[in-house]
Amino acid sequence: MIHSEYLILVVGMGLVTYIPRWFPIFFLSRRRLPQWFSEWLDLIPVSILSALVFPELVTSGNPRHLDFSQPQLWVALPTFLFALKTKSLGGTVVVGILLFWMVGKLL
Amino acid sequence: MVEIPASTKENGDPGPIAKKGMQAAWPICLGYCPIGLAFGVLAQKAGLHPAEIGLMSLLVFAGSSQFIAVSMLSGGATVLSIVITTFVINLRHVLMSASLAVYLRAVSRGWAALFAYGVTDESFAVNLTRFRNGNWDWRQAMVLNHTANAAWIGSSILGAFSGQFIPAGAFGIDYALIAMFLCLLVFQLRGSLYTVTAIIAGVLAAILALLVPGNVYIVLASILAATFGVFFRRLARIFHELLSRDHEDGRATGQPQDVDSEAYLNGTSQGPIPEDARKDGHIRGRSK
């Protein structure tokens, strides 16, 4: 059923996806990291999360352009405030979904 | 230990590992299901068999690259060009695994290799937040990874069979992952330095996203922002040490400068909730 070319494709995709996930865990978890590097790693999560979510909110289209009119952005403000206030992950997800749904109904 | 206020509220109760891991995974699953369904529908329309779709979700387990692979496939791209594109898109996981590695010291190589398979943007963010709060175990993290994985594989196969009956964007579920990232970002804002770094990362990412096609902007902006952050932290430390040295000339008391400047940088001197201070203490202990 599955073509051999397709099999090569997904195995190749799997490998190039897996190696970057595995390499740092294999090499870094047994090593003492230099101070500057662990300070740097300490700031990586906050940077990645911000870099993942912010462009989603303020850009749209392909090629991307600046867009401040998306409901994603306007729903993000109360959702963010709710997260700040309650620090509840589940609650934030539910509130975000509900607000986004309501905005979608209104537009 | 500090429990993050998620779906579970039983403080200190060890509980079954599987249950905790699965409970922590639900926002991820909620986010994955509509995307997985959409992927299944799209892949099926591009001429892939449900078994082929499930196999890709199983072997690759990385949403955006799978969407791109399918659209490249229907555009007639070569295997090599799809694999290279996949590599570039998923390279960002290097940074995530590097951050998680610290918490996997006690884990055997084999289990660590299995864990690595489940590192995604979402599982990374939830696991790291929980590890930092201190009441998270690699086994729970593993359960979380594989629960999310099962949701992804299951929903993409389901999409391949029946996705066309589910309307796109039903009930605002598309927003689940953005809301989750926003809340996890809030968890990471543990002081002024983190907030400044987050702002730099966000603004840089948006600028780079406009200038560079693809999603390299995530890696580039994160690396640059974290580097700026380390630079600021060092600068502030030097500055603060100079200041406290001036103070000590007058007082001659053996102030523990290090703790002082760290507290200043982490924003604990501005009086956030005491939980945060304890969390910071925990991390500082680990990183030294």
HADDOCK unambig.tbl for C-alpha pairs under 7 A between the chains (distance, minus, plus):
assign (segid A and resid 2 and name CA) (segid B and resid 52 and name CA) 6.42 0.50 0.50
assign (segid A and resid 9 and name CA) (segid B and resid 79 and name CA) 5.58 0.50 0.50
assign (segid A and resid 9 and name CA) (segid B and resid 83 and name CA) 6.95 0.50 0.50
assign (segid A and resid 10 and name CA) (segid B and resid 56 and name CA) 5.64 0.50 0.50
assign (segid A and resid 10 and name CA) (segid B and resid 59 and name CA) 6.69 0.50 0.50
assign (segid A and resid 11 and name CA) (segid B and resid 59 and name CA) 6.72 0.50 0.50
assign (segid A and resid 12 and name CA) (segid B and resid 83 and name CA) 6.03 0.50 0.50
assign (segid A and resid 13 and name CA) (segid B and resid 60 and name CA) 6.11 0.50 0.50
assign (segid A and resid 13 and name CA) (segid B and resid 83 and name CA) 5.10 0.50 0.50
assign (segid A and resid 13 and name CA) (segid B and resid 86 and name CA) 6.11 0.50 0.50
assign (segid A and resid 14 and name CA) (segid B and resid 59 and name CA) 4.97 0.50 0.50
assign (segid A and resid 14 and name CA) (segid B and resid 60 and name CA) 4.23 0.50 0.50
assign (segid A and resid 16 and name CA) (segid B and resid 87 and name CA) 5.12 0.50 0.50
assign (segid A and resid 17 and name CA) (segid B and resid 60 and name CA) 6.38 0.50 0.50
assign (segid A and resid 17 and name CA) (segid B and resid 86 and name CA) 6.96 0.50 0.50
assign (segid A and resid 17 and name CA) (segid B and resid 87 and name CA) 5.95 0.50 0.50
assign (segid A and resid 17 and name CA) (segid B and resid 90 and name CA) 5.72 0.50 0.50
assign (segid A and resid 18 and name CA) (segid B and resid 117 and name CA) 6.00 0.50 0.50
assign (segid A and resid 20 and name CA) (segid B and resid 91 and name CA) 5.92 0.50 0.50
assign (segid A and resid 20 and name CA) (segid B and resid 93 and name CA) 6.02 0.50 0.50
assign (segid A and resid 20 and name CA) (segid B and resid 94 and name CA) 4.88 0.50 0.50
assign (segid A and resid 21 and name CA) (segid B and resid 93 and name CA) 5.41 0.50 0.50
assign (segid A and resid 21 and name CA) (segid B and resid 94 and name CA) 5.57 0.50 0.50
assign (segid A and resid 21 and name CA) (segid B and resid 97 and name CA) 5.66 0.50 0.50
assign (segid A and resid 21 and name CA) (segid B and resid 116 and name CA) 5.28 0.50 0.50
assign (segid A and resid 21 and name CA) (segid B and resid 117 and name CA) 6.71 0.50 0.50
assign (segid A and resid 21 and name CA) (segid B and resid 119 and name CA) 6.33 0.50 0.50
assign (segid A and resid 22 and name CA) (segid B and resid 113 and name CA) 6.19 0.50 0.50
assign (segid A and resid 22 and name CA) (segid B and resid 116 and name CA) 4.87 0.50 0.50
assign (segid A and resid 24 and name CA) (segid B and resid 94 and name CA) 6.38 0.50 0.50
assign (segid A and resid 24 and name CA) (segid B and resid 97 and name CA) 5.70 0.50 0.50
assign (segid A and resid 24 and name CA) (segid B and resid 98 and name CA) 4.90 0.50 0.50
assign (segid A and resid 24 and name CA) (segid B and resid 101 and name CA) 6.71 0.50 0.50
assign (segid A and resid 25 and name CA) (segid B and resid 97 and name CA) 5.76 0.50 0.50
assign (segid A and resid 25 and name CA) (segid B and resid 98 and name CA) 6.14 0.50 0.50
assign (segid A and resid 25 and name CA) (segid B and resid 101 and name CA) 4.66 0.50 0.50
assign (segid A and resid 25 and name CA) (segid B and resid 112 and name CA) 6.97 0.50 0.50
assign (segid A and resid 28 and name CA) (segid B and resid 98 and name CA) 6.76 0.50 0.50
assign (segid A and resid 28 and name CA) (segid B and resid 101 and name CA) 5.95 0.50 0.50
assign (segid A and resid 29 and name CA) (segid B and resid 101 and name CA) 4.69 0.50 0.50
assign (segid A and resid 29 and name CA) (segid B and resid 102 and name CA) 5.45 0.50 0.50
assign (segid A and resid 29 and name CA) (segid B and resid 104 and name CA) 6.01 0.50 0.50
assign (segid A and resid 29 and name CA) (segid B and resid 105 and name CA) 4.98 0.50 0.50
assign (segid A and resid 30 and name CA) (segid B and resid 105 and name CA) 6.02 0.50 0.50
assign (segid A and resid 38 and name CA) (segid B and resid 287 and name CA) 6.17 0.50 0.50
assign (segid A and resid 39 and name CA) (segid B and resid 230 and name CA) 6.41 0.50 0.50
assign (segid A and resid 40 and name CA) (segid B and resid 226 and name CA) 5.75 0.50 0.50
assign (segid A and resid 40 and name CA) (segid B and resid 227 and name CA) 6.47 0.50 0.50
assign (segid A and resid 40 and name CA) (segid B and resid 230 and name CA) 5.81 0.50 0.50
assign (segid A and resid 41 and name CA) (segid B and resid 99 and name CA) 5.71 0.50 0.50
assign (segid A and resid 43 and name CA) (segid B and resid 194 and name CA) 6.90 0.50 0.50
assign (segid A and resid 43 and name CA) (segid B and resid 226 and name CA) 5.17 0.50 0.50
assign (segid A and resid 43 and name CA) (segid B and resid 229 and name CA) 6.94 0.50 0.50
assign (segid A and resid 44 and name CA) (segid B and resid 222 and name CA) 6.29 0.50 0.50
assign (segid A and resid 44 and name CA) (segid B and resid 226 and name CA) 5.68 0.50 0.50
assign (segid A and resid 46 and name CA) (segid B and resid 185 and name CA) 6.23 0.50 0.50
assign (segid A and resid 46 and name CA) (segid B and resid 188 and name CA) 5.58 0.50 0.50
assign (segid A and resid 46 and name CA) (segid B and resid 194 and name CA) 6.74 0.50 0.50
assign (segid A and resid 46 and name CA) (segid B and resid 198 and name CA) 5.74 0.50 0.50
assign (segid A and resid 47 and name CA) (segid B and resid 197 and name CA) 6.38 0.50 0.50
assign (segid A and resid 47 and name CA) (segid B and resid 198 and name CA) 5.25 0.50 0.50
assign (segid A and resid 47 and name CA) (segid B and resid 201 and name CA) 5.18 0.50 0.50
assign (segid A and resid 47 and name CA) (segid B and resid 222 and name CA) 4.79 0.50 0.50
assign (segid A and resid 47 and name CA) (segid B and resid 225 and name CA) 6.28 0.50 0.50
assign (segid A and resid 47 and name CA) (segid B and resid 226 and name CA) 6.41 0.50 0.50
assign (segid A and resid 48 and name CA) (segid B and resid 218 and name CA) 6.58 0.50 0.50
assign (segid A and resid 48 and name CA) (segid B and resid 222 and name CA) 5.26 0.50 0.50
assign (segid A and resid 49 and name CA) (segid B and resid 181 and name CA) 6.39 0.50 0.50
assign (segid A and resid 49 and name CA) (segid B and resid 185 and name CA) 5.84 0.50 0.50
assign (segid A and resid 50 and name CA) (segid B and resid 185 and name CA) 6.72 0.50 0.50
assign (segid A and resid 50 and name CA) (segid B and resid 198 and name CA) 5.51 0.50 0.50
assign (segid A and resid 50 and name CA) (segid B and resid 201 and name CA) 5.94 0.50 0.50
assign (segid A and resid 50 and name CA) (segid B and resid 202 and name CA) 4.91 0.50 0.50
assign (segid A and resid 51 and name CA) (segid B and resid 201 and name CA) 5.40 0.50 0.50
assign (segid A and resid 51 and name CA) (segid B and resid 202 and name CA) 4.76 0.50 0.50
assign (segid A and resid 51 and name CA) (segid B and resid 205 and name CA) 5.10 0.50 0.50
assign (segid A and resid 51 and name CA) (segid B and resid 218 and name CA) 5.35 0.50 0.50
assign (segid A and resid 51 and name CA) (segid B and resid 221 and name CA) 6.42 0.50 0.50
assign (segid A and resid 51 and name CA) (segid B and resid 222 and name CA) 6.44 0.50 0.50
assign (segid A and resid 52 and name CA) (segid B and resid 218 and name CA) 6.14 0.50 0.50
assign (segid A and resid 53 and name CA) (segid B and resid 178 and name CA) 6.50 0.50 0.50
assign (segid A and resid 53 and name CA) (segid B and resid 181 and name CA) 6.65 0.50 0.50
assign (segid A and resid 54 and name CA) (segid B and resid 202 and name CA) 5.20 0.50 0.50
assign (segid A and resid 54 and name CA) (segid B and resid 206 and name CA) 6.55 0.50 0.50
assign (segid A and resid 55 and name CA) (segid B and resid 205 and name CA) 6.25 0.50 0.50
assign (segid A and resid 55 and name CA) (segid B and resid 206 and name CA) 4.48 0.50 0.50
assign (segid A and resid 55 and name CA) (segid B and resid 209 and name CA) 6.71 0.50 0.50
assign (segid A and resid 64 and name CA) (segid B and resid 210 and name CA) 5.56 0.50 0.50
assign (segid A and resid 65 and name CA) (segid B and resid 210 and name CA) 5.95 0.50 0.50
assign (segid A and resid 79 and name CA) (segid B and resid 179 and name CA) 6.70 0.50 0.50
assign (segid A and resid 80 and name CA) (segid B and resid 182 and name CA) 5.97 0.50 0.50
assign (segid A and resid 80 and name CA) (segid B and resid 183 and name CA) 6.68 0.50 0.50
assign (segid A and resid 83 and name CA) (segid B and resid 183 and name CA) 5.16 0.50 0.50
assign (segid A and resid 83 and name CA) (segid B and resid 186 and name CA) 6.60 0.50 0.50
assign (segid A and resid 84 and name CA) (segid B and resid 186 and name CA) 6.08 0.50 0.50
assign (segid A and resid 87 and name CA) (segid B and resid 5 and name CA) 6.35 0.50 0.50
assign (segid A and resid 88 and name CA) (segid B and resid 5 and name CA) 5.20 0.50 0.50
assign (segid A and resid 88 and name CA) (segid B and resid 6 and name CA) 5.29 0.50 0.50
assign (segid A and resid 89 and name CA) (segid B and resid 6 and name CA) 5.30 0.50 0.50
assign (segid A and resid 89 and name CA) (segid B and resid 180 and name CA) 6.51 0.50 0.50
assign (segid A and resid 89 and name CA) (segid B and resid 183 and name CA) 5.90 0.50 0.50
assign (segid A and resid 90 and name CA) (segid B and resid 6 and name CA) 5.76 0.50 0.50
assign (segid A and resid 90 and name CA) (segid B and resid 7 and name CA) 5.86 0.50 0.50
assign (segid A and resid 90 and name CA) (segid B and resid 27 and name CA) 6.55 0.50 0.50
assign (segid A and resid 92 and name CA) (segid B and resid 179 and name CA) 6.16 0.50 0.50
assign (segid A and resid 92 and name CA) (segid B and resid 180 and name CA) 6.89 0.50 0.50
assign (segid A and resid 92 and name CA) (segid B and resid 183 and name CA) 6.49 0.50 0.50
assign (segid A and resid 93 and name CA) (segid B and resid 27 and name CA) 6.91 0.50 0.50
assign (segid A and resid 93 and name CA) (segid B and resid 176 and name CA) 5.47 0.50 0.50
assign (segid A and resid 93 and name CA) (segid B and resid 179 and name CA) 5.04 0.50 0.50
assign (segid A and resid 93 and name CA) (segid B and resid 180 and name CA) 5.58 0.50 0.50
assign (segid A and resid 96 and name CA) (segid B and resid 175 and name CA) 6.44 0.50 0.50
assign (segid A and resid 96 and name CA) (segid B and resid 176 and name CA) 6.83 0.50 0.50
assign (segid A and resid 96 and name CA) (segid B and resid 179 and name CA) 5.39 0.50 0.50
assign (segid A and resid 97 and name CA) (segid B and resid 172 and name CA) 4.97 0.50 0.50
assign (segid A and resid 97 and name CA) (segid B and resid 173 and name CA) 5.57 0.50 0.50
assign (segid A and resid 97 and name CA) (segid B and resid 175 and name CA) 5.36 0.50 0.50
assign (segid A and resid 97 and name CA) (segid B and resid 176 and name CA) 5.88 0.50 0.50
assign (segid A and resid 98 and name CA) (segid B and resid 172 and name CA) 6.52 0.50 0.50
assign (segid A and resid 100 and name CA) (segid B and resid 172 and name CA) 5.31 0.50 0.50
assign (segid A and resid 100 and name CA) (segid B and resid 175 and name CA) 6.62 0.50 0.50
assign (segid A and resid 101 and name CA) (segid B and resid 171 and name CA) 5.32 0.50 0.50
assign (segid A and resid 101 and name CA) (segid B and resid 172 and name CA) 4.15 0.50 0.50
